[in-house]
Amino acid sequence: MDIDIIEENVPQFESIKLAGKRPLAVDEAHPFELEIISSGYSGRSAVERYIQVISQCPSLALPAFQAALELVLQMSDTTLYRAVVTSYEQTAIASNGELPPLADVHQLNQHWLDDMKQKNQAQRVKLETELKTYTSNMIKESIRMAYRDLGDFYRATGDHATALKHYTKSREFCTTSQHVLEMCLSVLELLIEHRNYAHMSTYVFKADAALDATSIARGPAAAPTAPASAATGKDKAAAEREKVQSKLDVSIALSYLGQGNFEKAAQAFLKVGSVKSLGDWAGRLIAPSDVAIYTTLCALSTFSRQQIRKQILNNDNFGVYIEQEPYVRELLESYMGNRFKLMLEILERYSTRHALDLHLAYHIAALTNQIRSRALVQYFQPFASIKLERMSTAFGWTVEELERQVVTLIQSGEIQARVDRQNKILKAKETDQRSALFARAIKSGETMQVANRKLLLRMRLQQADLIVKAPRSQITGHTSEYLLSDYYMS
Amino acid sequence: MSQPGSSAAAAQATHAGTSQSVDALSVDTFVSQVITTGAAVLAGKSGGLAPKDTRDAALAQMLSSGDDPLLVLDPEQYTWGYLHILCARLSNTSPSKPSPEVIETFCRRFNPEQARLAPQKVTVLAKGIVRVAAELGNDKFALGPLYNLVTRYPSSLACLTTVHPIFVTRCVATKHYTLALPVLAVPITTIDLKLSDLTYSDNLTYHYAGGVALGALKRWKDAEEFFEICASSPAQLPAAIQLEASKKLVLTQLIIYGKTVPPPKYTNSALQRLLKSSPYGAFAKSYPLGKAQLLASIQKDLDLFTTEKHLGLIHQAIDRAPRWLIQKLTSTYLTLGLGDIAKEVGINSEEEVRSIIVNMIETDEISATISADGTVTFSDPVPQISKIDVERILRQAQEQTRLLYELERTMNANKDYLTKVRSLSLLLI
């Protein structure tokens, strides 16, 4: 049993994300349509997105609330239902009467709650009895299935911790690597739903190993059958394998994104297979347009221009994803065409959309900052000196704003230049490499000599065994007694 | 080693002296032995003379003729015996303390080679001098004799002795910092336990007190080295004085570099942890900010800084904060108005900023020019390296190499090392 049970199953970012943020504006300049959610996602993932909208942007709270209610009442998760209701209630209270209070919009559906509770209870008892019977009969495969069913059940009712426990428990009763794979994918789905990024990679690696094992096991088995059917079987297996691989790639990419490792996230997203290979995850966990957005933002913030051209723009597979979200192509092209003003405008225009995204919300500020800095660095690269005014028009900022940005970049060492404040010019730094080298060599020579001397003394001290030891009595440190007066007070 | 004049007499006297010395030792016989016998011979058997306390009691007596043995013996010729009597007389129980003049003369005239035969006695003497000075109520008295002792006793100032820490602490305690400079200028490179009965706290105290003295003279760079040596001395457990030294080290580094420098890797890690979590770590972390902010940030721990007597250093560091901020600006800006600088640095008056900048230009901390309208133009200082500099540095490097090579040779010839290597290679086979 090499699967670590994750005890802390609460997404660590949620509280930070939702705490004390100003309400997001949805207006002409920052469009956001609930359509995106209703058409792109289904089930729990749609409801959670609605909750995000309800709590963060009051102007859309009411329609989002209604849409969420409609969905959640078809499910069997009472906790989720309560979460939807509470989030609306809080937004309504915070809106100072702009939104109708909860009582006017929706009456708590106690009947449904009781009903669902009973049903869930009955279902649980049934599944647990099954599990007990199987355990006493010692039928491995049935026990595994019973655990899996219990896991599915708890997942549907919103008890993530218990669901995870049952899924991992089923690992003990897996007999083939196909089963292990199935278990890993279930756990991954659960983790993605719950945005538990830190643990995803563990299960991705396990699943990878299991995936390799299944394809090896299948290889020889297919050999004795007729060559024709073997070929089709192989194709089918390859397609199946690609599907699983895509899911794993999505998981690992999400885990990198969740942990703020944007470059690796972009690389991983680019490995994801065709849209079709996402299979039942599309919509349930992640929409193809999400893949396009995540990849593009991550790539813009970390990739070089060459990489972007080669890996994204000339990538046919990824082109299909981009088609899902036309503004992403615009964003990429404006960056590649050095139209930074346009690029920043697009980013700003879709900032609401990004902030309302479940996986992106926490990182969007950092991503935007990084993209902006890279743009500035790239813009300045070919110049020896440039007027700040010209630069500010290229970025659509005021001179003061630009100067502030440039100064932070200089201080963090990303731009090798200095600002001429009086004449408003940015000037690249020139260093005399030869004398700099001399200076560096001399300095390191001196430090080395000093270090040598100190080390020699240290060595001698150790040879003479003059090492500070634990005091037998209170001898140590008392030497400082008569030095205790402030000699530096002037 | 023995006195050239008395070597012939010594050979005869040894036989006569041995039989009588064991039972009844009086100061008379001791003096006659010292006069007749070579110091080296006596030193060789002094362990078997008599129990230490009775011997000291005997040596503290006057001669039977009523003369003071210290006036009879010549300190230069009979240094070894003189030292023993002097130490006996300096001890607490002694009824007749030697006069300050006697001590001074001895320290000025003693023969180092003979003195090295009785290292413990030198330590006792040094401590005794301090005590005498305290009894006289004249702290400064100790400095002269101690200075003579510390400079004349070891074969080279690079050897640490027990007198070193005593001398430097007295200098610090009496605020005669410059007096310690000739001693502090020679870095310690040799530790010889035969030369002096050192303990680890001698090394720590010496470097700590040396750092304090150099810091008081505003020779920050030297002070930094001393504090660093103290803080990074080998330790199984960090000593309290090492923690004090690291605190001072951090503050000193803020004054010289405007930031802390990571300590050598071999520094005890517990020390670093302690320091980081202390208010000193917090102060170093927030440094450099505007003066007002820094002053506000230390308010909370003001009591601690005051009781630990570091407020003076902290204020000096805070006074220098604007300089570091200005220096930072030079890497970001080419030109700045005095008003802008004042705003960035958090100083209200432009005049103050101007005077700081002028001073910084004078001390070569930045290279800049101030124009009449108050615009400061920063320029890159181009380091000028002449051929002579390069040659000097190369020579130094060669010297280092030679030194290290010698060291390796001695190491290769070291018996312990060889046995270890041999046992290791046997293990590998």
Interface residues (C-beta under 8 A of the other chain):
Chain A: V407 I410 Q411 R418 V419 D420 R421 Q422 N423 I425 K427 K429 E430 T431 D432 S435 A436 F438 A439 I442 G445 M448 Q449 V450 A451 N452 R453 K454 L456 L457 R458 R460 L461 Q462 Q463 A464 L466 I467 V468 K469 A470 I475 T476 G477 T479 S480 Y482 L483 L484 S485 D486 Y487 Y488 M489 S490
Chain B: P165 T169 V172 A173 K175 P187 I188 T189 T190 I191 D192 L193 L198 T199 Y200 S201 D202 N203 L204 T205 Y208 A209 V212 G215 A216 E225 E228 I229 S232 S233 P234 A235 Q236 L237 P238 A239 A240 I241 Q242 E244 P264 Y266 K309 H310 L311 G312 L313 Q316 K328 S331 T332 Y333 L334 T335 L336 G337 D340 T375 F378 D380 V382 P383 Q384 I385 D389 V390 I393 Q396 A397 Q400 L404 L407
